Each structure stands twice: as structure tokens, then as C-alpha cells.
Amino acid sequence: MFGYYLQLALRSFARNKVLTTLMVLTIAVGIGATMTTLGLYFVLSGDPIPGKSARLFYPQLEPRSLGKDATLDKDPLLQMSRYDAEELLRQKHGDRQAAMSAGSVTVMPAGNAAQPFRIRARYTSADFFPMFDVPLAAGNAWHAADDEARALVAVIDRKLAGRLFGSAEPIGKELHLPQGTFRIIGLLGDFAPTPRFYDLTSQRYGGDEQVLLPFSTSRALKLDTQGNVQCWGAGSGDEGNYGLTAPCAWLQYWVELDSPEKARDYLKYLADYSDTQRANGRFERPTNVRLHDVMGWLDFNRIVPNDVRLQMWLAFGFLLVCMINTVSLLLAKFLRRSGEIGVRRSLGASRLDIFKQCLTEAGVIGLVGGGLGLGFAAFGLWLIRQQPDEYAKLAHMDITTLWLTFVLAVAVSVVAGLLPAWRAMQVPPALQLKSQ
């Protein structure tokens, strides 16, 4: 029976080309606008590390002094001081833990003709690799013993390997920096979590950190750091704000806990640690600790920009307007065929048959509109990628956006067809036959 309804729908389209085209365009424009913003929202709000996001946690402490302002911030600092990060690393209360910071280094290529160049780096501890499932195309990562020894070892990405060594195997070769010569022990695979949840202080929607170095080594060599630094006093010594006891927060710290019970215990451990530091005179403010998992941390930092959220709701409002217009067009289309409907009813078609026929026609309009709307959505995402916003480059069509476009288009058109189909099934056959 569905095949017969489909034939009737196609014949109706051929007889009412202009009205059908208007309905298809109305659905397509509404779907295109909605899926453009919804596709971007899906990319920005998705789980960057599925399967592990519920086991990775970001601790927060409040090490700041009271200062002159009697009011206290509701939330603790977003980052951790070097002293606290190294102390938590040493105490090892998690299954795994990693302290890290963004940085930049100057690479000195071999050969007199080659010019030095600057690249982004990440300084981190050994557990970074197993915690975040970092893939290695060749070689291996360093170990905790290398952290303790402040070893001159490095893991680089393919881009840097190609720039330095061409197609040659980089493992075992040397990476020359002004501060020292590092031995390359690993080649990074494809690792680009979106958003870059483990460091939201800069380049939160991605960035090409081409070399990973041990955090302890970076501090021993006083390598340049990047990112936000928040101080509540003046640093001293040759490292200034980055020294071990400097009153500054500039590090990201992550811990892996494989059960909710361990997460609760770790939060208590943070509170006890804070109490101990206050008793020792380091912390002055009341104990204020937090422990966010990955998705909670993204929500806390509002990883989806407010303008993207606003655009999404505006697009849904526009889609609602398009649906109302489609209702009007379908109503006009179906009621113009009252005579045809009356003949079908007199030949034995039930009201339910008429209702199904009209909904089938509405669904086909939605399917065609969805196909055209998919093109509009792809064009809309292309326009977003031309914008200067940091997240714009992430606006791409994925398989979820692809199938959801058609599902939403058909659903909208069918919902829009409910009232017109109901009105059409109410057409009295006798009155229509008398008027013919």
C-alpha cells in the first residue's frame, strides 16, 4: 500500500510543481540553518575521549592568600601551583597522575644552511601517555624514572619528524635545542582530541604541539612556557613566577581514578591536603577543593561558546517558522484536491487511507527537502570555517549530522502534515461529488 501512496504523491508533485517546490525549499532552508548550528554544537560539546572521560579528573585547590579584599571567590583557581602539582605527583594518590604545561622551544636543525625555528611544545609527566591513550606511531614514551632523572628525551610528531629528517626513521636521532640535545624516543600518532580538554587555558579547540618533553626536564632547563599565569604574590629566584615556591598557578593537573569510590576518596584527600597546607601556613583561605571529570570540566569552562548556543536556538526558532509555513502550504495543497479526495472516498477509501496518503506525501517532501537542506548545511559549515573564530575550523559534516539531517527533515514535514492530512480526511465525499 505504501508503494501506491508513493505513486500518488509523485503524481501530485507533477501536477503542482510550483507549490511542491515552495514546500521543498521551505523545509530545506529551515533544515540547512538548523543543521549548520547543530553540527557545530555536536563537535564542540562531544566527548573528546570516549570510554575514559568518566575516569579522568581535574583537581582544583585554593592556595591564594587572603589579600586586602575580604570577599572570597566562589571557585578555586583553574590551575595549580608548581609546588602543589609536584607534591601531589610525589604522593601518588591516584591510579595515574600528570602535571603539564604548554611551552615553546627553538629547534636547531643540523647543517649550517638550515635556520632555527620555533615550535609549540608540551611539558608533562610520564603518565600523560597511558592516561590519555596517546597513540605512538613508532618508539615509546618515557617512564617515571626518566621524570626523576630529568632525562633529555623527547616524543615528536610526524610534521616535525618530516621537517627534520624527511622520510628517515626519527627514533634514536637527536633533537637539538639551545638548552641541550634530546634523544628522540617516540613518534606521535594521530592525537587531536576536540576540544583539547586537558589544557583549556589556550588553544582549547586544538593546536599543533609538535614535541612532548618531560616536565621535570623543562624546569631543570628553564624552557619557555605558554598559557595563563595567575599570581597572588611576587616570585623570586632565577625562575621568577615559575619557581617551585612561587605564588603562581600555571599548571594543569590530571588524575585517573577507576571507580566512583576512589573519586570520593580523592576529593577527601584534596581537602585533607588543603587543611595540612593551611596548618603549615601556606594556604590562608578556607578549604575549597573541586574534582571534575572530563565532561564536567568542559561544562564548567563553558566549552561551547554562548554565541553558538544562541545561534542554535535561533535556528530552531527559524525551523519552527518554516514548519508553520509548510503547514499552510500543505493545507492549501490538500484542500485544492478535495474533489479527488471525494472520488477516492466514494470508491471505498477510508478516512485513514486518505490520512496515510497525505502523510506519505508530506514525508516525501521532507525527504527531498532534507537532501537539499544537506547541501545548505554543508555550505553553511563552509562559511563558518572562513570565520576567524578559534573553533571555526572544527565545523565539518560528520556521519551524525548526515543521518540526522534526513531524520529531522522527514519528522518536521510529517508533523507539519498532521493538521492538513486530518483536514483532508474530513472532506465529505457526497458534497464533493455533487459539486463536480
C-alpha positions as CSV (number, residue, x, y, z in Angstrom):
1,M,0.0,0.0,0.0
2,F,2.9,2.4,0.7
3,G,4.1,2.0,-2.9
4,Y,0.6,3.1,-4.1
5,Y,0.7,6.1,-1.8
6,L,4.1,7.0,-3.1
7,Q,2.9,6.9,-6.7
8,L,0.0,9.2,-5.8
9,A,2.5,11.6,-4.1
10,L,4.7,11.7,-7.2
11,R,1.7,12.4,-9.5
12,S,0.6,15.2,-7.2
13,F,4.1,16.7,-7.3
14,A,4.0,16.7,-11.1
15,R,0.6,18.5,-11.1
16,N,1.6,21.1,-8.6
17,K,5.2,21.8,-9.3
18,V,5.4,25.4,-8.0
19,L,3.6,24.6,-4.7
20,T,5.8,21.5,-4.2
21,T,9.0,23.4,-4.9
22,L,8.0,26.1,-2.4
23,M,7.5,23.4,0.3
24,V,10.7,21.7,-0.5
25,L,12.6,24.9,-0.4
26,T,11.0,25.9,2.9
27,I,11.9,22.7,4.5
28,A,15.4,22.8,3.0
29,V,16.2,26.3,4.2
30,G,15.0,25.5,7.8
31,I,16.9,22.2,7.9
32,G,20.0,23.7,6.5
33,A,20.1,26.5,9.0
34,T,19.4,24.2,11.9
35,M,21.9,21.5,11.0
36,T,24.6,24.1,10.4
37,T,24.4,25.3,14.0
38,L,23.6,21.8,15.4
39,G,26.5,20.2,13.6
40,L,28.9,22.8,15.1
41,Y,27.3,22.3,18.5
42,F,27.8,18.5,18.3
43,V,31.5,18.9,17.5
44,L,32.1,21.3,20.4
45,S,30.1,19.5,23.0
46,G,31.1,16.0,22.2
47,D,33.1,13.6,24.4
48,P,36.8,14.2,23.5
49,I,38.0,10.9,25.0
50,P,35.1,8.4,24.9
51,G,35.5,5.4,27.2
52,K,37.8,7.2,29.6
53,S,36.1,10.6,30.3
54,A,34.4,9.3,33.4
55,R,37.8,8.1,34.9
56,L,39.8,11.2,34.3
57,F,39.6,14.1,36.8
58,Y,40.8,17.6,37.1
59,P,41.5,18.6,40.8
60,Q,41.4,22.2,42.0
61,L,42.9,23.8,45.1
62,E,42.7,27.2,46.6
63,P,46.3,28.3,47.6
64,R,45.8,32.1,47.4
65,S,46.4,34.5,50.2
66,L,43.6,36.4,51.7
67,G,44.9,39.8,50.4
68,K,43.2,43.1,51.1
69,D,39.9,42.0,49.7
70,A,37.7,40.5,52.3
71,T,35.5,38.8,49.7
72,L,36.4,35.3,48.6
73,D,35.9,33.8,45.2
74,K,33.3,31.1,45.0
75,D,35.5,28.8,42.9
76,P,39.2,27.9,43.4
77,L,41.9,28.6,40.9
78,L,41.6,27.0,37.5
79,Q,45.2,25.9,37.5
80,M,47.7,24.6,40.1
81,S,50.9,26.0,41.5
82,R,54.1,24.2,40.8
83,Y,54.7,23.3,44.5
84,D,51.2,21.7,44.8
85,A,51.5,19.9,41.5
86,E,54.8,18.4,42.3
87,E,53.7,17.4,45.8
88,L,50.6,15.7,44.5
89,L,52.7,13.9,42.0
90,R,55.1,12.7,44.7
91,Q,52.3,11.5,47.0
92,K,50.6,9.5,44.1
93,H,47.1,9.1,45.5
94,G,45.6,8.4,42.1
95,D,45.9,5.4,39.8
96,R,47.8,7.7,37.4
97,Q,48.6,11.5,37.6
98,A,50.2,14.0,35.3
99,A,51.2,17.6,35.7
100,M,51.7,19.6,32.5
101,S,52.0,23.0,30.8
102,A,52.2,24.3,27.3
103,G,55.5,25.7,26.1
104,S,57.6,26.6,23.1
105,V,61.1,25.7,22.1
106,T,63.6,26.7,19.4
107,V,64.8,23.8,17.2
108,M,68.3,23.9,15.8
109,P,68.3,21.8,12.6
110,A,71.5,20.1,11.6
111,G,73.5,21.8,8.8
112,N,74.8,25.3,8.6
113,A,72.2,26.4,5.9
114,A,69.2,25.4,8.0
115,Q,67.6,28.2,10.0
116,P,66.4,27.7,13.6
117,F,62.6,27.7,14.0
118,R,60.2,27.9,16.8
119,I,57.6,25.2,17.6
120,R,54.9,24.6,20.3
121,A,55.7,22.0,23.0
122,R,54.0,20.3,25.9
123,Y,55.9,19.6,29.1
124,T,54.3,16.7,31.0
125,S,55.0,13.7,33.2
126,A,55.1,10.1,32.1
127,D,51.6,9.1,32.9
128,F,50.3,11.6,30.3
129,F,50.6,8.9,27.6
130,P,48.6,6.0,29.2
131,M,46.1,8.3,30.9
132,F,45.0,10.0,27.6
133,D,45.5,6.9,25.4
134,V,48.1,8.9,23.3
135,P,49.0,6.8,20.2
136,L,52.6,6.3,19.1
137,A,53.4,5.5,15.5
138,A,56.9,4.3,16.5
139,G,59.1,4.1,19.5
140,N,57.8,4.6,23.0
141,A,57.1,7.2,25.7
142,W,59.4,7.9,28.6
143,H,58.8,6.4,32.0
144,A,58.6,7.7,35.6
145,A,62.3,7.0,36.1
146,D,63.0,9.5,33.2
147,D,61.0,12.1,35.0
148,E,63.0,11.6,38.2
149,A,66.3,11.7,36.3
150,R,65.3,14.7,34.2
151,A,66.2,12.8,31.2
152,L,66.8,14.6,27.8
153,V,64.3,12.6,25.9
154,A,61.5,13.7,23.5
155,V,58.5,12.4,21.6
156,I,57.8,14.3,18.4
157,D,55.0,14.4,15.8
158,R,55.2,13.4,12.1
159,K,55.3,17.1,11.0
160,L,58.4,17.8,12.9
161,A,60.0,14.5,12.0
162,G,59.4,15.2,8.3
163,R,60.8,18.7,8.6
164,L,64.0,17.5,10.4
165,F,64.7,14.1,8.9
166,G,62.5,13.7,5.7
167,S,61.4,10.1,5.3
168,A,64.1,8.7,7.5
169,E,63.2,7.0,10.8
170,P,63.4,9.6,13.6
171,I,63.7,7.2,16.5
172,G,67.1,7.4,18.1
173,K,68.1,10.6,16.4
174,E,68.8,13.9,18.2
175,L,66.7,17.0,18.6
176,H,68.9,20.0,19.2
177,L,67.7,22.9,21.3
178,P,69.7,25.8,22.6
179,Q,69.4,24.4,26.1
180,G,70.5,20.9,25.2
181,T,70.3,17.9,22.9
182,F,67.4,15.5,23.3
183,R,67.2,11.9,22.2
184,I,64.0,11.2,20.2
185,I,62.4,8.0,21.6
186,G,58.9,8.2,20.2
187,L,56.9,9.3,17.2
188,L,53.4,10.6,17.9
189,G,50.5,9.1,16.1
190,D,47.2,10.9,15.4
191,F,46.3,12.6,18.6
192,A,44.0,15.6,18.4
193,P,41.2,15.4,21.0
194,T,38.5,18.0,20.3
195,P,38.2,20.1,22.3
196,R,41.6,19.9,23.9
197,F,40.2,19.1,27.3
198,Y,43.5,18.6,29.1
199,D,44.5,22.3,28.7
200,L,41.7,24.8,28.2
201,T,43.9,27.8,29.1
202,S,45.0,28.4,25.4
203,Q,44.1,26.8,22.0
204,R,41.2,25.0,23.6
205,Y,39.9,23.9,20.2
206,G,43.2,22.4,19.0
207,G,46.8,23.2,18.4
208,D,49.9,21.6,16.9
209,E,52.2,20.9,19.8
210,Q,54.9,19.1,17.9
211,V,57.1,17.9,20.7
212,L,56.5,16.4,24.1
213,L,59.2,16.7,26.8
214,P,59.4,15.6,30.5
215,F,58.1,18.3,32.7
216,S,60.9,17.9,35.2
217,T,63.4,18.4,32.4
218,S,61.7,21.5,31.2
219,R,62.1,23.1,34.6
220,A,65.7,22.0,35.0
221,L,66.5,23.7,31.7
222,K,64.1,26.6,32.3
223,L,62.3,26.2,29.0
224,D,59.8,28.8,27.9
225,T,56.2,28.2,29.0
226,Q,53.0,29.4,27.4
227,G,49.5,29.9,28.8
228,N,47.8,31.8,31.6
229,V,49.6,32.5,34.8
230,Q,47.8,33.8,37.9
231,C,49.9,35.1,40.8
232,W,48.9,36.4,44.2
233,G,52.4,37.5,45.1
234,A,55.8,38.0,43.6
235,G,58.0,35.1,42.5
236,S,61.7,35.1,43.4
237,G,64.9,33.5,42.2
238,D,66.0,32.9,38.6
239,E,62.7,31.2,37.6
240,G,60.5,34.1,38.9
241,N,56.8,33.1,38.7
242,Y,57.7,29.6,37.5
243,G,59.8,28.7,40.5
244,L,59.0,25.8,42.9
245,T,57.7,28.1,45.7
246,A,56.4,30.9,43.5
247,P,52.9,32.1,44.5
248,C,51.6,31.5,41.0
249,A,49.2,29.0,39.4
250,W,50.1,27.9,35.8
251,L,50.0,24.1,35.6
252,Q,47.3,21.7,34.6
253,Y,47.0,18.6,36.7
254,W,45.0,15.5,35.9
255,V,44.4,12.2,37.8
256,E,43.0,8.9,36.7
257,L,40.6,7.2,39.2
258,D,38.9,4.0,38.0
259,S,35.9,4.0,40.4
260,P,33.4,6.4,42.0
261,E,34.6,5.3,45.4
262,K,38.2,6.3,44.5
263,A,36.9,9.7,43.2
264,R,35.2,10.3,46.6
265,D,38.3,9.3,48.5
266,Y,40.5,11.6,46.3
267,L,38.2,14.6,46.9
268,K,38.6,13.9,50.7
269,Y,42.4,13.6,50.2
270,L,42.4,17.0,48.5
271,A,40.5,18.5,51.4
272,D,43.0,16.9,53.9
273,Y,45.9,18.2,51.8
274,S,44.5,21.7,51.8
275,D,43.9,21.6,55.6
276,T,47.5,20.5,56.1
277,Q,48.9,23.3,53.9
278,R,46.8,25.8,55.8
279,A,48.1,24.4,59.1
280,N,51.7,24.8,57.7
281,G,51.0,28.5,56.8
282,R,51.0,28.1,53.0
283,F,47.2,28.3,52.5
284,E,45.3,31.2,54.1
285,R,41.8,30.8,52.6
286,P,39.2,28.3,53.8
287,T,39.4,24.8,52.2
288,N,37.9,25.0,48.8
289,V,38.5,22.0,46.6
290,R,36.9,20.6,43.4
291,L,37.2,17.4,41.4
292,H,35.7,17.5,37.9
293,D,35.6,14.6,35.4
294,V,36.2,15.5,31.7
295,M,32.7,16.3,30.7
296,G,32.1,18.2,34.0
297,W,35.3,20.2,33.4
298,L,34.2,21.1,29.9
299,D,30.8,22.3,31.2
300,F,32.4,24.3,34.0
301,N,34.6,26.1,31.4
302,R,31.6,26.6,29.0
303,I,33.5,25.0,26.2
304,V,30.5,25.7,23.8
305,P,30.6,29.5,23.2
306,N,27.5,31.4,24.1
307,D,27.1,32.7,20.6
308,V,27.0,29.1,19.3
309,R,24.2,28.2,21.8
310,L,22.3,31.3,20.8
311,Q,22.6,30.6,17.1
312,M,21.4,27.1,17.7
313,W,18.2,28.2,19.4
314,L,17.6,30.9,16.8
315,A,18.0,28.2,14.1
316,F,15.4,26.0,15.9
317,G,13.1,29.1,16.0
318,F,13.6,29.6,12.3
319,L,12.9,25.9,11.7
320,L,9.6,26.3,13.6
321,V,8.6,29.2,11.3
322,C,9.4,27.1,8.3
323,M,7.3,24.3,9.7
324,I,4.3,26.6,10.2
325,N,4.7,27.9,6.6
326,T,4.8,24.3,5.4
327,V,1.6,23.5,7.3
328,S,-0.1,26.4,5.4
329,L,1.2,25.2,2.0
330,L,0.2,21.6,2.7
331,L,-3.2,22.7,3.8
332,A,-3.7,24.7,0.6
333,K,-2.4,21.8,-1.5
334,F,-4.6,19.1,0.1
335,L,-7.8,21.2,0.2
336,R,-7.4,22.1,-3.5
337,R,-7.7,18.3,-4.2
338,S,-11.0,18.0,-2.3
339,G,-12.7,16.7,-5.5
340,E,-10.1,14.0,-6.0
341,I,-10.3,13.0,-2.3
342,G,-14.1,12.8,-2.6
343,V,-13.9,10.4,-5.5
344,R,-11.4,8.2,-3.6
345,R,-13.7,8.1,-0.6
346,S,-16.7,7.2,-2.8
347,L,-14.7,4.4,-4.3
348,G,-14.1,2.8,-0.9
349,A,-11.1,4.6,0.5
350,S,-11.4,5.1,4.3
351,R,-10.5,8.3,6.1
352,L,-7.4,6.5,7.4
353,D,-6.3,5.8,3.9
354,I,-6.6,9.4,3.0
355,F,-4.7,10.4,6.1
356,K,-1.9,7.9,5.3
357,Q,-1.7,9.1,1.7
358,C,-1.3,12.8,2.8
359,L,1.3,11.9,5.4
360,T,3.3,9.9,2.8
361,E,3.2,12.9,0.5
362,A,4.4,15.1,3.3
363,G,7.2,12.7,4.2
364,V,8.5,12.6,0.6
365,I,8.6,16.4,0.6
366,G,10.6,16.2,3.8
367,L,13.0,13.6,2.3
368,V,13.7,15.7,-0.8
369,G,13.9,18.9,1.4
370,G,16.4,17.0,3.6
371,G,18.6,16.2,0.7
372,L,18.6,19.9,-0.4
373,G,19.0,21.0,3.2
374,L,22.1,18.8,3.5
375,G,23.7,20.9,0.7
376,F,22.7,24.1,2.5
377,A,24.2,22.8,5.8
378,A,27.4,21.9,4.1
379,F,27.6,25.4,2.6
380,G,26.8,26.9,6.0
381,L,29.6,24.9,7.7
382,W,32.0,26.0,4.9
383,L,31.0,29.7,5.7
384,I,31.7,29.1,9.4
385,R,35.2,27.7,8.6
386,Q,36.0,31.0,6.9
387,Q,35.4,32.9,10.1
388,P,38.3,34.0,12.4
389,D,36.9,32.3,15.5
390,E,39.2,29.7,17.1
391,Y,36.6,26.9,16.8
392,A,35.6,27.7,13.2
393,K,38.0,25.2,11.7
394,L,36.1,22.4,13.5
395,A,32.9,23.0,11.5
396,H,32.7,19.8,9.4
397,M,30.0,17.5,8.4
398,D,30.1,14.1,10.1
399,I,28.0,10.9,9.9
400,T,25.8,12.0,12.8
401,T,24.9,15.3,11.1
402,L,24.3,13.4,7.8
403,W,21.7,11.0,9.0
404,L,20.1,13.4,11.5
405,T,19.5,15.9,8.6
406,F,17.2,13.4,6.9
407,V,15.6,12.2,10.1
408,L,14.8,15.8,11.2
409,A,13.6,16.8,7.8
410,V,11.2,13.9,7.5
411,A,10.0,14.4,11.1
412,V,9.3,18.1,10.6
413,S,7.4,17.6,7.3
414,V,5.3,14.7,8.8
415,V,4.5,16.8,11.9
416,A,3.6,19.7,9.6
417,G,1.4,17.4,7.6
418,L,-0.7,16.2,10.5
419,L,-3.2,19.0,10.5
420,P,-3.6,19.2,6.7
421,A,-3.9,15.4,6.5
422,W,-6.6,15.5,9.2
423,R,-8.5,18.2,7.4
424,A,-8.2,16.3,4.1
425,M,-9.7,13.1,5.6
426,Q,-12.7,15.1,6.9
427,V,-13.7,16.1,3.3
428,P,-17.3,14.9,2.8
429,P,-17.4,12.7,-0.4
430,A,-21.1,13.4,-1.2
431,L,-20.7,17.1,-1.2
432,Q,-17.7,16.9,-3.5
433,L,-19.4,14.6,-5.9
434,K,-22.4,16.9,-6.2
435,S,-20.1,19.9,-7.0
436,Q,-18.3,18.0,-9.8
